[in-house]
């Protein structure tokens, strides 16, 4: 009787490059390019902008609901199959998007893509890294550093494709691109195991234990507040700056500066942060958030304060992404990380999807964006308080 060959777990180098490239590409067709297609679809199909953007809201809700079962699957079986097939199925759905002439079909496609988010994007990748990497923090830091270039690459790429072959042809090209991340993770994750492989089936004990800790709920508060701010600013920063009378060039420069600041913070942490205390990194990141929004609230028509906001917010976002993986594993422990991380993502689902509408209603009630930045700064204080509470030594553990 032949003995099956022993499959060794991948090296950190293989894990790093495989997941970094896969995440860089996955975030493009499955998320970042969506706004580029709104205008062409609106023009050809006659759908309203609100109706088209509602599909992304539906996707975010579907992804949030699928996050816990996806995390539990990675804990139990490892991430190779889930992450790879989610990328490939996501690509097939992008191709189906190209054929959409019905709003109902369009929404169904994006609900499916949202479910693929739970399998192909950050959370399952973090769970694989926590379970399999020898130096999880460095792998996460490098992966998020590479992923930070996604928007800068895919938004112009999608625009060029639309100009060349139309929006439907562009989607077919992007669907083919999605073959790459699935292949990368199938190659890179061979030999990885789930963090709870070998435990009794259906064991949700790590999540139940985590939910009994004050630190879990404090982290949930932190990430809910951070998701609300990030999504709200993604939709409202552009009109807010225009309302203050800045030139279009200044507005676009301030927004474009965010990416390099985010990537720069991750690069510095990757090069110089070996052995850094993730609790301290999290404190710095969460304090930078309300500081950034206070700068934005005080800016008025002063560009230097807007740029100060951009730098602080970019650094905070760059660091909090790493804290979202390494910091949670350090505070709550690595066991059952997939389902715990999924639960934190599910908790942030409603704040993330509600933020654009809530801020729009605040703008409508006040007649301008005057109070919005101050309200977001208050939400930033809640995020910082949540993390500071979570980062304290927990006697109950």
DRENTIZA-425919 format. One record per residue (C-alpha): residue number from 0; x, y, z. Coordinates in Angstrom, 2 decimals, padded with zeros to 5 digits. Example, Ala and Ser with C-alpha at 12.3 -4.5 7.8 and 13.67 -1.06 7.14 Angstrom:
2
sedren: 0, u: 012.30, v: -004.50, w: 007.80
sedren: 1, u: 013.67, v: -001.06, w: 007.14
END
This chain:
397
sedren: 0, u: 000.00, v: 000.00, w: 000.00
sedren: 1, u: 001.56, v: 003.28, w: -001.15
sedren: 2, u: 002.01, v: 006.11, w: 001.35
sedren: 3, u: 000.76, v: 009.49, w: 000.10
sedren: 4, u: 003.54, v: 012.07, w: -000.24
sedren: 5, u: 003.97, v: 014.49, w: 002.63
sedren: 6, u: 003.13, v: 018.03, w: 001.55
sedren: 7, u: 005.23, v: 020.54, w: 003.43
sedren: 8, u: 003.74, v: 023.93, w: 004.33
sedren: 9, u: 004.90, v: 026.79, w: 002.09
sedren: 10, u: 007.76, v: 029.04, w: 003.10
sedren: 11, u: 006.95, v: 032.55, w: 004.28
sedren: 12, u: 008.47, v: 033.86, w: 001.04
sedren: 13, u: 006.12, v: 031.77, w: -001.11
sedren: 14, u: 003.15, v: 032.65, w: 001.09
sedren: 15, u: 004.03, v: 036.35, w: 000.99
sedren: 16, u: 004.36, v: 036.68, w: -002.77
sedren: 17, u: 001.46, v: 034.38, w: -003.62
sedren: 18, u: -001.00, v: 036.18, w: -001.37
sedren: 19, u: 000.34, v: 039.67, w: -002.12
sedren: 20, u: -000.08, v: 039.29, w: -005.89
sedren: 21, u: -003.43, v: 037.52, w: -005.51
sedren: 22, u: -004.83, v: 040.20, w: -003.18
sedren: 23, u: -003.56, v: 043.01, w: -005.40
sedren: 24, u: -005.49, v: 041.57, w: -008.35
sedren: 25, u: -008.58, v: 040.34, w: -006.46
sedren: 26, u: -009.33, v: 043.80, w: -005.06
sedren: 27, u: -009.29, v: 045.25, w: -008.60
sedren: 28, u: -012.04, v: 043.52, w: -010.64
sedren: 29, u: -014.05, v: 042.50, w: -007.55
sedren: 30, u: -014.14, v: 045.93, w: -005.88
sedren: 31, u: -011.98, v: 048.88, w: -006.91
sedren: 32, u: -013.14, v: 049.26, w: -010.54
sedren: 33, u: -016.86, v: 049.48, w: -009.73
sedren: 34, u: -017.10, v: 053.32, w: -009.74
sedren: 35, u: -015.41, v: 053.45, w: -013.18
sedren: 36, u: -018.29, v: 051.51, w: -014.74
sedren: 37, u: -021.14, v: 053.52, w: -013.18
sedren: 38, u: -021.06, v: 056.32, w: -015.78
sedren: 39, u: -020.94, v: 054.10, w: -018.91
sedren: 40, u: -023.69, v: 051.84, w: -017.56
sedren: 41, u: -025.84, v: 054.81, w: -016.62
sedren: 42, u: -025.44, v: 056.22, w: -020.12
sedren: 43, u: -026.16, v: 053.00, w: -022.03
sedren: 44, u: -028.78, v: 051.33, w: -019.84
sedren: 45, u: -030.59, v: 054.39, w: -018.47
sedren: 46, u: -030.43, v: 053.17, w: -014.88
sedren: 47, u: -030.12, v: 055.81, w: -012.16
sedren: 48, u: -026.81, v: 056.29, w: -010.40
sedren: 49, u: -028.44, v: 055.43, w: -007.06
sedren: 50, u: -029.80, v: 052.16, w: -008.48
sedren: 51, u: -026.40, v: 051.16, w: -009.85
sedren: 52, u: -024.56, v: 052.02, w: -006.63
sedren: 53, u: -027.13, v: 050.07, w: -004.65
sedren: 54, u: -025.63, v: 046.89, w: -006.09
sedren: 55, u: -022.37, v: 047.61, w: -004.25
sedren: 56, u: -024.33, v: 048.09, w: -001.02
sedren: 57, u: -025.97, v: 044.70, w: -001.61
sedren: 58, u: -022.52, v: 043.17, w: -002.21
sedren: 59, u: -021.13, v: 044.61, w: 001.04
sedren: 60, u: -024.10, v: 043.23, w: 002.98
sedren: 61, u: -023.72, v: 039.79, w: 001.38
sedren: 62, u: -019.99, v: 039.77, w: 002.09
sedren: 63, u: -020.56, v: 040.73, w: 005.71
sedren: 64, u: -023.09, v: 037.95, w: 006.21
sedren: 65, u: -020.77, v: 035.38, w: 004.60
sedren: 66, u: -017.70, v: 036.43, w: 006.61
sedren: 67, u: -018.21, v: 034.21, w: 009.65
sedren: 68, u: -018.89, v: 030.95, w: 007.75
sedren: 69, u: -015.98, v: 031.74, w: 005.43
sedren: 70, u: -013.68, v: 032.28, w: 008.40
sedren: 71, u: -014.87, v: 029.08, w: 010.05
sedren: 72, u: -014.15, v: 027.18, w: 006.80
sedren: 73, u: -010.58, v: 028.51, w: 006.70
sedren: 74, u: -010.10, v: 027.56, w: 010.36
sedren: 75, u: -011.32, v: 024.05, w: 009.62
sedren: 76, u: -009.92, v: 023.27, w: 006.17
sedren: 77, u: -007.33, v: 025.91, w: 005.34
sedren: 78, u: -007.73, v: 028.62, w: 002.73
sedren: 79, u: -006.40, v: 027.10, w: -000.48
sedren: 80, u: -009.69, v: 025.92, w: -001.95
sedren: 81, u: -011.86, v: 028.75, w: -000.64
sedren: 82, u: -009.60, v: 031.63, w: -001.67
sedren: 83, u: -008.82, v: 030.14, w: -005.09
sedren: 84, u: -012.38, v: 029.18, w: -006.03
sedren: 85, u: -013.77, v: 032.50, w: -004.73
sedren: 86, u: -011.38, v: 034.30, w: -007.08
sedren: 87, u: -012.35, v: 032.13, w: -010.06
sedren: 88, u: -016.10, v: 032.31, w: -009.36
sedren: 89, u: -015.74, v: 036.05, w: -008.88
sedren: 90, u: -014.18, v: 036.24, w: -012.34
sedren: 91, u: -017.08, v: 034.29, w: -013.84
sedren: 92, u: -019.52, v: 036.72, w: -012.22
sedren: 93, u: -017.59, v: 039.70, w: -013.61
sedren: 94, u: -018.02, v: 038.11, w: -017.06
sedren: 95, u: -021.76, v: 037.73, w: -016.34
sedren: 96, u: -021.84, v: 041.41, w: -015.31
sedren: 97, u: -020.74, v: 042.22, w: -018.87
sedren: 98, u: -023.94, v: 040.58, w: -020.17
sedren: 99, u: -026.33, v: 042.41, w: -017.82
sedren: 100, u: -029.28, v: 044.23, w: -019.36
sedren: 101, u: -031.58, v: 043.68, w: -016.37
sedren: 102, u: -031.23, v: 045.53, w: -013.07
sedren: 103, u: -032.39, v: 042.42, w: -011.19
sedren: 104, u: -029.65, v: 040.31, w: -012.80
sedren: 105, u: -027.11, v: 043.04, w: -012.06
sedren: 106, u: -028.02, v: 042.93, w: -008.36
sedren: 107, u: -027.86, v: 039.12, w: -008.29
sedren: 108, u: -024.40, v: 039.26, w: -009.86
sedren: 109, u: -023.18, v: 041.71, w: -007.24
sedren: 110, u: -024.67, v: 039.74, w: -004.35
sedren: 111, u: -022.65, v: 036.80, w: -005.70
sedren: 112, u: -019.52, v: 038.94, w: -005.98
sedren: 113, u: -020.11, v: 040.09, w: -002.39
sedren: 114, u: -020.13, v: 036.47, w: -001.22
sedren: 115, u: -016.87, v: 036.01, w: -003.15
sedren: 116, u: -015.45, v: 038.98, w: -001.19
sedren: 117, u: -015.77, v: 036.86, w: 001.96
sedren: 118, u: -013.66, v: 034.12, w: 000.36
sedren: 119, u: -011.20, v: 035.97, w: -001.87
sedren: 120, u: -010.33, v: 039.21, w: -000.07
sedren: 121, u: -008.46, v: 040.12, w: 003.10
sedren: 122, u: -010.04, v: 038.19, w: 005.99
sedren: 123, u: -009.40, v: 034.62, w: 004.75
sedren: 124, u: -005.91, v: 035.63, w: 003.61
sedren: 125, u: -005.18, v: 036.95, w: 007.11
sedren: 126, u: -006.50, v: 033.71, w: 008.64
sedren: 127, u: -004.21, v: 031.64, w: 006.40
sedren: 128, u: -001.22, v: 033.78, w: 007.36
sedren: 129, u: -001.94, v: 033.62, w: 011.10
sedren: 130, u: -002.29, v: 029.83, w: 010.91
sedren: 131, u: 000.65, v: 029.06, w: 008.59
sedren: 132, u: 003.32, v: 031.79, w: 008.52
sedren: 133, u: 006.40, v: 031.72, w: 010.73
sedren: 134, u: 006.38, v: 035.53, w: 010.91
sedren: 135, u: 002.73, v: 036.46, w: 010.34
sedren: 136, u: 003.24, v: 040.16, w: 010.98
sedren: 137, u: 005.82, v: 040.59, w: 008.25
sedren: 138, u: 003.75, v: 038.61, w: 005.74
sedren: 139, u: 000.64, v: 040.70, w: 006.51
sedren: 140, u: 002.62, v: 043.95, w: 006.32
sedren: 141, u: 004.11, v: 043.14, w: 002.93
sedren: 142, u: 000.81, v: 041.86, w: 001.56
sedren: 143, u: -001.02, v: 045.04, w: 002.55
sedren: 144, u: 001.86, v: 047.14, w: 001.18
sedren: 145, u: 001.46, v: 045.53, w: -002.26
sedren: 146, u: -002.34, v: 045.66, w: -002.11
sedren: 147, u: -002.15, v: 049.41, w: -001.51
sedren: 148, u: -001.29, v: 049.89, w: -005.19
sedren: 149, u: -004.54, v: 048.24, w: -006.36
sedren: 150, u: -006.60, v: 051.38, w: -007.01
sedren: 151, u: -003.67, v: 053.16, w: -008.65
sedren: 152, u: -003.28, v: 050.25, w: -011.09
sedren: 153, u: -006.81, v: 049.04, w: -011.77
sedren: 154, u: -008.79, v: 052.30, w: -011.97
sedren: 155, u: -006.67, v: 053.71, w: -014.84
sedren: 156, u: -006.45, v: 050.24, w: -016.43
sedren: 157, u: -010.24, v: 049.88, w: -016.41
sedren: 158, u: -010.64, v: 053.41, w: -017.82
sedren: 159, u: -008.27, v: 052.62, w: -020.70
sedren: 160, u: -010.12, v: 049.37, w: -021.42
sedren: 161, u: -013.50, v: 051.13, w: -021.48
sedren: 162, u: -012.15, v: 053.74, w: -023.90
sedren: 163, u: -010.77, v: 050.97, w: -026.12
sedren: 164, u: -013.35, v: 048.18, w: -026.10
sedren: 165, u: -016.37, v: 049.59, w: -024.25
sedren: 166, u: -017.52, v: 048.76, w: -020.74
sedren: 167, u: -018.73, v: 045.26, w: -021.60
sedren: 168, u: -015.47, v: 044.35, w: -023.33
sedren: 169, u: -013.51, v: 045.81, w: -020.43
sedren: 170, u: -015.34, v: 043.54, w: -018.00
sedren: 171, u: -014.53, v: 040.47, w: -020.09
sedren: 172, u: -010.83, v: 041.39, w: -019.97
sedren: 173, u: -011.03, v: 041.87, w: -016.19
sedren: 174, u: -012.80, v: 038.51, w: -015.87
sedren: 175, u: -009.83, v: 036.86, w: -017.61
sedren: 176, u: -007.45, v: 038.71, w: -015.27
sedren: 177, u: -009.25, v: 037.01, w: -012.36
sedren: 178, u: -007.81, v: 033.66, w: -013.46
sedren: 179, u: -004.43, v: 034.83, w: -012.14
sedren: 180, u: -005.17, v: 035.26, w: -008.41
sedren: 181, u: -006.96, v: 031.92, w: -008.27
sedren: 182, u: -003.93, v: 030.22, w: -009.81
sedren: 183, u: -001.53, v: 032.11, w: -007.52
sedren: 184, u: -003.28, v: 031.03, w: -004.33
sedren: 185, u: -003.74, v: 027.45, w: -005.57
sedren: 186, u: 000.04, v: 027.36, w: -006.01
sedren: 187, u: 001.09, v: 029.34, w: -002.93
sedren: 188, u: -001.29, v: 027.83, w: -000.36
sedren: 189, u: -000.54, v: 024.17, w: -001.05
sedren: 190, u: 000.33, v: 022.58, w: 002.28
sedren: 191, u: -001.36, v: 025.22, w: 004.44
sedren: 192, u: -003.64, v: 024.01, w: 007.20
sedren: 193, u: -006.53, v: 025.55, w: 009.05
sedren: 194, u: -005.79, v: 026.91, w: 012.49
sedren: 195, u: -008.31, v: 024.46, w: 013.98
sedren: 196, u: -007.76, v: 021.49, w: 011.71
sedren: 197, u: -008.15, v: 018.33, w: 013.76
sedren: 198, u: -010.50, v: 019.94, w: 016.30
sedren: 199, u: -014.06, v: 018.60, w: 016.70
sedren: 200, u: -016.35, v: 019.55, w: 013.82
sedren: 201, u: -018.60, v: 022.51, w: 014.38
sedren: 202, u: -016.36, v: 023.77, w: 017.18
sedren: 203, u: -017.22, v: 027.45, w: 017.58
sedren: 204, u: -015.58, v: 027.57, w: 021.01
sedren: 205, u: -012.90, v: 030.16, w: 020.08
sedren: 206, u: -015.51, v: 032.64, w: 018.84
sedren: 207, u: -017.75, v: 032.03, w: 021.85
sedren: 208, u: -014.79, v: 032.46, w: 024.17
sedren: 209, u: -013.69, v: 035.64, w: 022.39
sedren: 210, u: -017.20, v: 037.11, w: 022.64
sedren: 211, u: -017.00, v: 036.77, w: 026.42
sedren: 212, u: -014.02, v: 039.11, w: 026.51
sedren: 213, u: -014.25, v: 042.87, w: 026.83
sedren: 214, u: -011.40, v: 043.12, w: 024.30
sedren: 215, u: -013.51, v: 041.53, w: 021.55
sedren: 216, u: -016.33, v: 044.05, w: 021.90
sedren: 217, u: -013.87, v: 046.92, w: 022.21
sedren: 218, u: -012.24, v: 045.83, w: 018.93
sedren: 219, u: -015.69, v: 045.53, w: 017.36
sedren: 220, u: -016.41, v: 049.14, w: 018.37
sedren: 221, u: -013.06, v: 050.25, w: 016.96
sedren: 222, u: -013.51, v: 048.53, w: 013.59
sedren: 223, u: -017.18, v: 049.55, w: 013.28
sedren: 224, u: -016.20, v: 053.19, w: 013.80
sedren: 225, u: -013.26, v: 052.90, w: 011.40
sedren: 226, u: -015.45, v: 051.29, w: 008.71
sedren: 227, u: -018.06, v: 054.04, w: 009.09
sedren: 228, u: -015.44, v: 056.76, w: 008.67
sedren: 229, u: -013.62, v: 055.12, w: 005.75
sedren: 230, u: -016.72, v: 054.37, w: 003.71
sedren: 231, u: -018.31, v: 057.73, w: 004.46
sedren: 232, u: -015.20, v: 059.61, w: 003.39
sedren: 233, u: -014.84, v: 057.51, w: 000.24
sedren: 234, u: -018.25, v: 058.78, w: -000.90
sedren: 235, u: -018.26, v: 062.32, w: 000.52
sedren: 236, u: -014.71, v: 063.70, w: 000.64
sedren: 237, u: -014.76, v: 064.87, w: -002.98
sedren: 238, u: -017.98, v: 066.95, w: -002.69
sedren: 239, u: -016.88, v: 068.21, w: 000.75
sedren: 240, u: -013.65, v: 069.66, w: -000.65
sedren: 241, u: -015.41, v: 071.07, w: -003.70
sedren: 242, u: -017.93, v: 072.77, w: -001.42
sedren: 243, u: -015.08, v: 074.61, w: 000.29
sedren: 244, u: -014.02, v: 076.16, w: -002.99
sedren: 245, u: -010.77, v: 074.32, w: -003.70
sedren: 246, u: -009.72, v: 074.02, w: -007.33
sedren: 247, u: -010.30, v: 070.68, w: -009.02
sedren: 248, u: -006.54, v: 070.13, w: -009.26
sedren: 249, u: -006.08, v: 070.71, w: -005.53
sedren: 250, u: -008.97, v: 068.38, w: -004.69
sedren: 251, u: -007.62, v: 065.57, w: -006.86
sedren: 252, u: -004.09, v: 066.04, w: -005.51
sedren: 253, u: -005.29, v: 065.84, w: -001.91
sedren: 254, u: -007.25, v: 062.66, w: -002.64
sedren: 255, u: -004.41, v: 061.10, w: -004.68
sedren: 256, u: -001.94, v: 061.73, w: -001.84
sedren: 257, u: -003.82, v: 059.27, w: 000.38
sedren: 258, u: -002.52, v: 056.19, w: -001.46
sedren: 259, u: 001.21, v: 056.99, w: -001.21
sedren: 260, u: 000.84, v: 057.89, w: 002.49
sedren: 261, u: -000.96, v: 054.61, w: 003.18
sedren: 262, u: 001.61, v: 052.55, w: 001.28
sedren: 263, u: 004.50, v: 054.52, w: 002.79
sedren: 264, u: 003.34, v: 053.78, w: 006.34
sedren: 265, u: 003.18, v: 050.06, w: 005.55
sedren: 266, u: 006.60, v: 050.14, w: 003.90
sedren: 267, u: 008.21, v: 051.80, w: 006.93
sedren: 268, u: 006.61, v: 049.24, w: 009.24
sedren: 269, u: 007.75, v: 046.37, w: 007.01
sedren: 270, u: 011.38, v: 047.59, w: 006.90
sedren: 271, u: 011.82, v: 048.89, w: 010.44
sedren: 272, u: 008.98, v: 047.33, w: 012.40
sedren: 273, u: 010.21, v: 043.79, w: 013.04
sedren: 274, u: 009.31, v: 043.04, w: 016.64
sedren: 275, u: 007.17, v: 046.17, w: 016.96
sedren: 276, u: 004.39, v: 046.05, w: 019.55
sedren: 277, u: 001.15, v: 045.86, w: 017.57
sedren: 278, u: -000.73, v: 047.35, w: 020.50
sedren: 279, u: 001.41, v: 050.46, w: 020.23
sedren: 280, u: 001.02, v: 050.55, w: 016.43
sedren: 281, u: -002.74, v: 050.32, w: 016.91
sedren: 282, u: -002.74, v: 053.16, w: 019.43
sedren: 283, u: -000.81, v: 055.37, w: 017.01
sedren: 284, u: -003.14, v: 054.50, w: 014.12
sedren: 285, u: -006.36, v: 055.07, w: 016.05
sedren: 286, u: -005.14, v: 058.38, w: 017.53
sedren: 287, u: -004.17, v: 059.57, w: 014.04
sedren: 288, u: -007.78, v: 059.07, w: 012.83
sedren: 289, u: -009.53, v: 061.72, w: 014.96
sedren: 290, u: -006.49, v: 063.99, w: 014.61
sedren: 291, u: -006.84, v: 063.79, w: 010.83
sedren: 292, u: -010.55, v: 064.60, w: 010.96
sedren: 293, u: -010.03, v: 067.53, w: 013.32
sedren: 294, u: -007.56, v: 068.90, w: 010.76
sedren: 295, u: -010.19, v: 068.45, w: 008.06
sedren: 296, u: -012.87, v: 070.13, w: 010.20
sedren: 297, u: -010.61, v: 073.12, w: 010.93
sedren: 298, u: -009.23, v: 073.39, w: 007.40
sedren: 299, u: -011.83, v: 075.69, w: 005.87
sedren: 300, u: -010.15, v: 076.93, w: 002.68
sedren: 301, u: -006.60, v: 076.28, w: 003.95
sedren: 302, u: -005.03, v: 073.65, w: 001.71
sedren: 303, u: -002.15, v: 072.87, w: 004.08
sedren: 304, u: -004.62, v: 071.60, w: 006.70
sedren: 305, u: -006.37, v: 069.47, w: 004.08
sedren: 306, u: -002.98, v: 067.97, w: 003.18
sedren: 307, u: -002.29, v: 067.39, w: 006.89
sedren: 308, u: -005.59, v: 065.49, w: 007.03
sedren: 309, u: -004.60, v: 063.42, w: 003.98
sedren: 310, u: -001.20, v: 062.46, w: 005.42
sedren: 311, u: -002.58, v: 061.56, w: 008.86
sedren: 312, u: -005.55, v: 059.64, w: 007.44
sedren: 313, u: -003.35, v: 057.78, w: 004.94
sedren: 314, u: -000.89, v: 056.74, w: 007.65
sedren: 315, u: -003.73, v: 055.70, w: 009.98
sedren: 316, u: -005.43, v: 053.60, w: 007.31
sedren: 317, u: -002.14, v: 052.04, w: 006.25
sedren: 318, u: -001.39, v: 050.92, w: 009.80
sedren: 319, u: -004.91, v: 049.90, w: 010.88
sedren: 320, u: -005.09, v: 047.37, w: 008.05
sedren: 321, u: -002.10, v: 045.56, w: 009.55
sedren: 322, u: -003.48, v: 045.90, w: 013.09
sedren: 323, u: -006.72, v: 044.36, w: 011.79
sedren: 324, u: -004.83, v: 041.09, w: 011.34
sedren: 325, u: -001.71, v: 041.00, w: 013.51
sedren: 326, u: -003.15, v: 043.11, w: 016.32
sedren: 327, u: -006.32, v: 041.04, w: 016.63
sedren: 328, u: -004.29, v: 037.81, w: 016.70
sedren: 329, u: -002.01, v: 039.30, w: 019.36
sedren: 330, u: -004.87, v: 040.55, w: 021.55
sedren: 331, u: -007.37, v: 037.69, w: 021.17
sedren: 332, u: -004.98, v: 034.89, w: 020.24
sedren: 333, u: -004.53, v: 032.99, w: 016.96
sedren: 334, u: -006.88, v: 030.07, w: 017.70
sedren: 335, u: -010.05, v: 030.35, w: 015.64
sedren: 336, u: -008.76, v: 033.55, w: 014.05
sedren: 337, u: -010.78, v: 033.01, w: 010.86
sedren: 338, u: -014.19, v: 032.95, w: 012.54
sedren: 339, u: -013.24, v: 035.70, w: 015.03
sedren: 340, u: -012.04, v: 037.95, w: 012.21
sedren: 341, u: -015.19, v: 037.12, w: 010.26
sedren: 342, u: -017.34, v: 038.09, w: 013.23
sedren: 343, u: -015.58, v: 041.46, w: 013.46
sedren: 344, u: -016.20, v: 041.99, w: 009.74
sedren: 345, u: -019.88, v: 041.11, w: 010.15
sedren: 346, u: -020.18, v: 043.55, w: 013.04
sedren: 347, u: -018.82, v: 046.34, w: 010.81
sedren: 348, u: -021.23, v: 045.51, w: 007.98
sedren: 349, u: -024.06, v: 047.87, w: 008.95
sedren: 350, u: -021.88, v: 050.91, w: 009.81
sedren: 351, u: -020.00, v: 050.44, w: 006.53
sedren: 352, u: -023.11, v: 050.26, w: 004.39
sedren: 353, u: -025.03, v: 052.96, w: 006.29
sedren: 354, u: -022.27, v: 055.59, w: 006.28
sedren: 355, u: -022.87, v: 057.12, w: 002.81
sedren: 356, u: -026.60, v: 057.56, w: 003.47
sedren: 357, u: -026.15, v: 058.87, w: 007.03
sedren: 358, u: -023.64, v: 061.50, w: 005.93
sedren: 359, u: -025.87, v: 062.48, w: 003.00
sedren: 360, u: -028.77, v: 063.01, w: 005.42
sedren: 361, u: -026.54, v: 065.10, w: 007.71
sedren: 362, u: -025.52, v: 067.21, w: 004.73
sedren: 363, u: -029.14, v: 067.61, w: 003.72
sedren: 364, u: -030.22, v: 068.59, w: 007.24
sedren: 365, u: -027.45, v: 071.16, w: 007.67
sedren: 366, u: -027.37, v: 072.48, w: 004.13
sedren: 367, u: -023.59, v: 071.96, w: 003.91
sedren: 368, u: -020.79, v: 069.66, w: 005.10
sedren: 369, u: -019.88, v: 071.91, w: 008.06
sedren: 370, u: -020.78, v: 069.48, w: 010.88
sedren: 371, u: -019.84, v: 066.28, w: 009.02
sedren: 372, u: -016.09, v: 066.39, w: 009.66
sedren: 373, u: -016.66, v: 067.13, w: 013.36
sedren: 374, u: -019.09, v: 064.21, w: 013.66
sedren: 375, u: -016.57, v: 061.93, w: 011.96
sedren: 376, u: -013.88, v: 063.18, w: 014.36
sedren: 377, u: -016.15, v: 062.12, w: 017.24
sedren: 378, u: -016.54, v: 058.68, w: 015.63
sedren: 379, u: -012.72, v: 058.59, w: 015.39
sedren: 380, u: -012.48, v: 059.19, w: 019.15
sedren: 381, u: -014.78, v: 056.18, w: 019.67
sedren: 382, u: -012.48, v: 054.07, w: 017.48
sedren: 383, u: -009.44, v: 055.12, w: 019.51
sedren: 384, u: -011.18, v: 054.47, w: 022.83
sedren: 385, u: -012.24, v: 051.04, w: 021.62
sedren: 386, u: -008.71, v: 050.05, w: 020.66
sedren: 387, u: -007.15, v: 051.46, w: 023.85
sedren: 388, u: -009.56, v: 049.38, w: 025.93
sedren: 389, u: -008.87, v: 046.25, w: 023.85
sedren: 390, u: -005.10, v: 046.73, w: 024.05
sedren: 391, u: -005.02, v: 046.71, w: 027.85
sedren: 392, u: -003.85, v: 043.46, w: 029.48
sedren: 393, u: -006.95, v: 041.33, w: 030.01
sedren: 394, u: -006.97, v: 039.71, w: 033.45
sedren: 395, u: -009.91, v: 037.50, w: 032.45
sedren: 396, u: -007.70, v: 035.71, w: 029.95
END
